Amino acid sequence: MSNKKQNVKRYNKALSLGTGLGWDNVFFIGIGGIGMSALARYFNSIGKKVSGYDKTPTEITDALEQLGISVHFNDDVALIENIFLNQEATLVVYTPAIPKDHTELKYFKAHGFKVLKRSQILGLITENTFCLAVAGTHGKTTTTSILGHLLYECNVSLTAFLGGISENYNSNLILNGSEVSVVEADEFDRSFLTLSPDMACITSMDADHLDIYGDASELKKSFEDFSRKIKPNGKLFVKNGLPIHGITYGIEDDADYSAFNIKIEDGMYVFDVKTPNTTITNLQFNLPGRHNLSNALIALAMALEYGCVSKGLAKALASYRGVKRRFTYHIKTNDFVFIDDYAHHPEEINAVHSAVREMYPNKKVVAIFQPHLYSRTQDFADEFAKSLSQFDALLLLDIYPARELPIEGVTSTWLLDKVDNMNKKLINKKELVDAIRESKAQVVLTIGAGDIGEEVKHIKKEFSIAS
């Protein structure tokens, strides 16, 4: 059966089932999370009554409130609107980052509400669609965003749930219909095992989330388990060199899909792609870094295998603008460049460093890094130190704890001692602007997955005036 016929069959089934979700109201615990807020937007768009809790107000919660979604910021059942206290009509969605002793979560569980994790909801929504899933320890958000954009521009009826805010759509939800779903397949807490995609890719399998998995071998096993979740006659794409069998992709190698003849012209990549059947020439892509080029390649391959034509895909790829906090330019002049990136793993920092050096080979680069999680900092301290040592200067912030309690001896001071760089300094957020000025750097990078992104607007304001 063709993809199109499969899609029509599943779409009709999804309509008859109401996407398998019969509740009138959806309450989110942790609604401000990037993945959770995409689901909140989705349910709001299909006419459900949506509300939720989060710890603090952010730009994401502000945007949700502008859509008419009510959000409160104190963990108190009394703040939940009465309509959401109807057990028969309300679905409760939570993120694993929420502590088990959360008052509202405990209330809903104790009173017999249907309470599901975000990943379980994604599984329900996508099971009656043609699902394309993007897995990997790095590159998921950018790849998912590119793939969603390519399919949207090729007029595919799709819903894409993104782990970041797309610059093209200013949203973490791309909504153009219900036949196809595009999702990030998150390995954290083995969440991706709730999915059964028709097509999937694995971008990387570097050790991460060892607080969940214990060791790298268990993480590898989870990716192997994910590869077996693909529906019969489905397709799996893997980065060339990964120890899982599938359709391969790579940069300037012998993969099934390979990018070659790579040039940089006017700040963008121009390249050709060899596919199993043909060669596509003179593709253009605006994001810097070979890691981003790799993300573009696999998104292109999946869209081609789905059935999109190369001419339309080439035009769509050239118009892709990126994801906020993924090598996002905030200031870009001849004299001063300010870039913000979500990188929070040593391999991601290496990729950002490589991209910066490729674009600005003769300029002084200062990195401002906020470590994310005590456990990740402890597990990869030596690797973090090595990756951070590559920059011309380093400004290090305290560890962002997220869901964790402190681990004795694991501090930013401890990490800084491991960094082999004469121009390194531990600072707090109030000192950031002055420290950047003192560095006399021409390229400034803010890096991390914590709340460092909240500092971007202050830095941008100060140095936009100066530049």
C-alpha positions, 0 to 999 in steps of 0.5 A, spaced: 500 500 500 502 506 498 504 512 503 498 516 501 493 510 501 496 508 508 495 516 510 488 516 508 486 510 511 489 512 518 486 519 518 479 516 517 481 511 523 483 517 527 477 521 525 473 516 528 476 515 534 477 522 536 485 521 536 484 516 541 483 521 546 475 522 548 476 527 554 474 534 553 479 537 558 487 536 558 491 539 564 498 539 564 503 538 570 509 542 567 506 545 562 512 550 560 516 545 558 518 545 551 515 538 549 509 539 554 507 546 551 507 543 544 502 538 546 498 544 550 498 548 543 496 541 539 490 540 544 488 547 544 488 547 537 483 541 536 478 544 541 480 541 548 479 546 554 487 546 556 490 549 563 496 547 567 501 548 572 509 550 572 514 552 577 515 559 574 513 564 568 517 564 562 516 566 555 513 559 553 508 560 559 506 567 556 505 565 549 500 559 552 496 564 556 496 569 550 492 563 546 487 563 552 490 557 556 490 558 563 497 557 567 498 557 575 505 557 578 504 555 585 503 547 587 496 548 590 490 544 588 485 550 590 488 554 584 485 548 579 479 551 575 473 546 577 472 544 570 478 540 570 476 537 577 471 533 573 474 526 573 470 523 567 472 529 563 479 531 564 486 527 562 492 529 566 499 529 562 505 530 566 513 530 565 517 525 568 521 532 571 516 533 576 517 530 583 513 524 585 511 528 591 508 534 587 501 536 590 497 536 584 500 530 581 498 526 587 491 529 588 490 527 581 492 520 582 489 519 588 482 521 585 482 516 579 484 521 574 487 518 567 494 520 568 499 519 563 506 521 561 507 526 555 511 520 551 504 516 552 500 521 549 505 522 543 504 515 542 496 515 542 496 521 538 501 518 533 499 511 533 493 512 527 498 517 523 504 516 518 509 517 524 516 519 522 520 519 529 527 522 530 531 519 535 538 520 538 542 523 543 544 530 539 540 533 533 533 531 535 530 538 535 534 541 529 532 535 525 525 534 527 524 542 525 527 541 518 523 535 517 517 538 519 519 544 515 520 540 509 514 536 509 510 543 510 513 546 504 511 540 500 504 541 502 504 534 506 498 534 511 502 534 518 502 535 525 510 536 527 511 536 535 518 540 536 523 540 542 524 547 540 521 554 537 522 554 530 524 560 527 520 559 521 513 558 525 515 562 531 512 555 535 514 548 537 508 546 533 507 545 526 500 544 524 498 543 517 493 537 518 493 530 521 495 525 516 502 525 518 506 526 525 513 528 526 516 527 533 522 527 537 523 520 540 526 522 546 531 517 550 530 520 556 526 515 561 526 510 555 520 515 553 521 513 545 519 506 546 512 508 547 512 510 539 511 505 533 513 509 527 513 508 520 520 511 519 525 513 524 532 515 524 538 515 529 542 521 529 547 519 535 548 514 541 553 518 545 553 516 552 548 521 556 542 520 561 547 515 565 543 517 571 537 514 568 541 508 564 547 507 569 552 505 563 552 506 556 551 499 554 544 500 557 543 506 553 545 503 547 540 497 548 534 502 549 536 504 542 536 497 539 529 496 542 527 503 539 529 500 532 525 494 533 519 499 535 518 501 527 512 498 524 512 492 519 515 495 512 517 501 516 524 504 514 530 506 519 535 511 518 542 511 522 548 515 522 553 512 518 558 508 523 553 507 528 552 499 530 545 499 528 543 496 521 539 501 517 539 506 511 545 510 512 547 517 511 553 521 512 558 527 510 563 525 504 563 518 505 560 511 502 553 512 506 546 511 502 545 518 503 551 522 502 553 530 502 559 532 498 562 537 494 561 542 500 562 549 499 561 555 504 558 561 499 555 567 502 555 564 509 551 558 507 552 551 505 552 549 498 552 542 497 550 535 493 547 529 495 548 522 493 542 518 494 541 510 492 538 512 486 540 519 483 544 525 485 541 532 487 546 538 486 546 545 488 542 544 495 543 550 499 542 550 507 543 556 512 545 553 518 553 553 520 556 547 522 557 540 519 553 537 525 547 541 522 549 539 515 548 532 517 541 534 520 539 537 514 541 531 510 537 526 514 531 530 514 532 530 506 533 523 506 526 521 510 522 526 506 525 523 499 523 516 502 516 519 504 515 521 497 516 528 496 520 531 490 527 533 490 525 540 487 520 542 492 525 539 497 531 544 495 527 550 495 524 548 502 531 547 505 534 553 502 528 557 506 529 553 513 531 558 518 533 554 524 531 553 531 531 558 537 537 557 542 540 552 536 546 556 534 541 562 534 545 569 532 542 575 536 548 580 534 551 579 527 556 585 525 563 585 522 566 587 529 561 583 534 557 576 534 553 574 539 550 566 538 546 562 543 546 555 543 542 549 547 549 545 547 549 541 554 553 535 552 561 535 551 559 532 544 554 538 542 559 543 545 565 540 540 560 541 535 558 548 536 566 550 537 567 547 530 562 551 527 564 557 530 571 556 528 569 554 521 565 561 520 570 565 524 577 562 524 581 568 526 576 571 531 577 571 539 571 567 542 569 567 549 564 561 551 559 562 557 557 555 559 552 553 564 552 546 566 546 542 566 545 537 572 549 535 577 549 528 575 551 529 567 557 534 570 559 528 574 559 523 569 562 527 563 567 532 567 573 530 563 570 530 557 566 537 559 573 540 561 576 538 554 571 541 550 571 547 554 578 548 553 578 549 546 575 556 546 579 562 547 576 564 554 571 561 558 566 564 563 563 558 567 556 559 571 554 555 577 551 548 575 543 548 573 540 543 578 533 542 574 530 536 577 536 534 582 539 535 588 546 537 589 552 531 589 557 532 594 564 535 591 560 536 584 561 544 583 563 548 577 569 550 581 571 543 581 569 543 573 573 549 572 579 546 575 579 541 570 579 546 564 586 547 561 585 554 559 589 560 562 583 565 560 578 561 565 573 564 570 567 562 575 562 568 575 555 569 577 550 572 572 550 579 575 557 579 572 556 577 565 556 583 561 562 586 565 566 579 564 564 579 556 567 586 556 573 585 559 574 579 555 575 583 549 572 577 545 569 578 538 565 572 538 561 571 544 557 564 545 552 563 551 551 555 552 547 550 556 540 547 557 538 551 564 536 558 565 542 561 561 537 563 555 534 568 560 540 572 560 540 573 552 536 579 552 540 582 557 547 581 553 543 583 547 541 589 549 548 591 552 552 589 546 547 591 541 548 599 543 555 598 543 556 594 536 
